Amino acid sequence: MSDATNTVATVTAAATATSRVPGEAPATPGRRVRITVRVLQILLAVFFAVPSASPKLVGHSSAAESFDRIGFGDWFMYLVGGLELAGAIALLVPVLSGVAALALGALMAGAFFTQLMVFDGENAATPLILLVPLAAIAWSRRHHNAELVALVRRRPSR
């Protein structure tokens, strides 16, 4: 371990030890991070399912007008809405959460470039803002990717 890592670990341990309430179980940084990431997953899942995917999946006029302006038509609107809904659901499944965050991040990168090119950057900040927590989720849940690969590679017994 480097000196910087040792210093950070020492400061974190000291801060945790000194900020603890007597009689309370020590809260490890790992536990706090897991809870924070899980809350982010839930909030993003709700966001992607309700205000983002719903208008696209029901063909709301505002969504239809935006996708007409992009030039791909209704099929693309339904595809993006379906991908957002699938990503929202997958964010809540532990073994899929890392891959879902990566996929939704890729979708947000596409949305960012679309906002820049088609809509003159009108709402380009929104996908960028969403990329930050998605990247944090993808990073913190990266260990689930190995579990997912093992599940996919596992052959069914006959």
Secondary structure, DSSP 8 states (H G I E B T S, - for coil): --HHHHHHHHHHHHHHHHT--TTS----HHHHHHHHHHHHHHHHHHHIIIIIIHHHHTT-HHHHHHHHHHTS-HHHHHHHHHHHHHHHHHHTSGGGHHHHHHHHHHHHHHHHHHHHHTSTTTTTHHHHHHHHHHHHHHHHTTHHHHHHHHHHH-----
